Amino acid sequence: REEDKDQTRERKREKKRRTNETSTTSRMSFVGRLANYVLNEFLVNALANSKSFQRFAVRTDDAMRKGNVYKTVSEGASKAKESVERYAEEAKEVAEKFAKEAVAKKPPPNS
């Protein structure tokens, strides 16, 4: 009978502890959402009212509509591909050179 009471008390303590943890997590989640909302509102309003940001947005939009951005990205990708191919070829040549040198320096097997 005493053991049952102890188990019941322990279960109540555990339930209370879990309830407190859930409550704390819930409050932290609420605070996080609130902070996210406030910062989002602040950023949106600050950027919407910023002349510099408006100029940046208009210029970026114009550049994208004219295709300048895509052209620049495409050129960069082409140059990167050429560089990779060139370095791969050089690396292959160096590896072949090392392999030939290793074979030439290989001592004859002892009989």
C-alpha positions in Angstrom: 0.0 0.0 0.0 2.8 2.4 0.9 4.6 1.5 -2.4 1.5 2.4 -4.3 1.4 5.8 -2.7 5.0 6.4 -3.5 4.5 5.5 -7.1 1.4 7.7 -7.3 3.4 10.7 -5.9 6.3 10.0 -8.3 3.8 9.9 -11.3 2.3 13.2 -10.2 5.8 14.8 -9.9 6.7 13.5 -13.3 3.5 14.8 -14.8 4.0 18.2 -13.2 7.6 18.4 -14.5 6.5 17.5 -18.0 3.7 20.1 -17.8 6.3 22.8 -16.8 8.6 21.8 -19.6 5.8 22.0 -22.2 4.7 25.4 -20.8 8.3 26.7 -21.0 8.7 25.4 -24.5 5.3 26.9 -25.5 6.3 30.3 -24.1 9.7 30.2 -25.8 8.0 29.3 -29.1 5.6 32.2 -28.6 8.4 34.6 -27.9 10.3 33.4 -30.9 7.3 33.9 -33.2 6.7 37.3 -31.7 10.3 38.4 -32.2 10.3 37.0 -35.8 7.1 39.0 -36.5 8.4 42.2 -35.1 11.8 41.9 -36.9 10.0 41.0 -40.1 7.7 44.0 -39.9 10.6 46.3 -39.0 12.7 45.0 -42.0 9.9 45.2 -44.5 8.9 48.7 -43.4 12.5 49.9 -43.3 13.4 48.5 -46.7 10.1 49.6 -48.3 10.8 53.2 -47.2 14.5 53.2 -48.1 15.3 55.1 -51.3 18.5 53.3 -51.7 16.8 49.9 -51.6 14.2 51.1 -54.0 16.9 52.1 -56.5 18.7 48.8 -56.0 15.4 46.9 -56.6 14.6 48.9 -59.8 18.1 48.5 -61.2 18.1 44.7 -60.4 14.7 44.3 -62.0 15.8 46.2 -65.1 19.0 44.2 -65.4 17.2 40.9 -65.1 14.6 42.0 -67.7 17.3 42.9 -70.1 19.1 39.7 -69.5 22.3 41.3 -68.3 22.3 39.2 -65.1 21.8 35.9 -66.9 24.5 36.9 -69.5 27.0 37.6 -66.8 26.2 34.4 -64.9 26.5 32.4 -68.1 29.8 34.0 -69.0 31.1 33.2 -65.5 30.0 29.6 -65.7 31.7 29.2 -69.1 35.0 30.7 -67.8 34.8 28.4 -64.7 34.2 25.4 -66.9 37.2 26.3 -69.1 39.4 26.8 -66.1 38.4 23.4 -64.6 39.1 21.7 -67.9 42.5 23.4 -68.3 43.5 22.5 -64.7 42.3 18.9 -65.2 44.4 18.5 -68.3 47.5 20.0 -66.4 46.9 17.7 -63.5 46.7 14.7 -65.8 50.0 15.7 -67.5 51.7 16.1 -64.1 50.4 12.7 -62.9 51.7 11.0 -66.1 55.1 12.7 -65.6 55.3 11.5 -62.0 54.3 8.0 -63.0 57.0 7.9 -65.7 59.6 9.2 -63.2 58.6 6.6 -60.7 58.9 3.8 -63.2 62.3 5.1 -64.4 63.6 5.3 -60.8 62.3 1.9 -59.8 65.2 -0.3 -58.6 65.6 -3.7 -60.3 64.2 -6.6 -58.3 66.7 -8.6 -56.3 67.2 -12.1 -57.4 
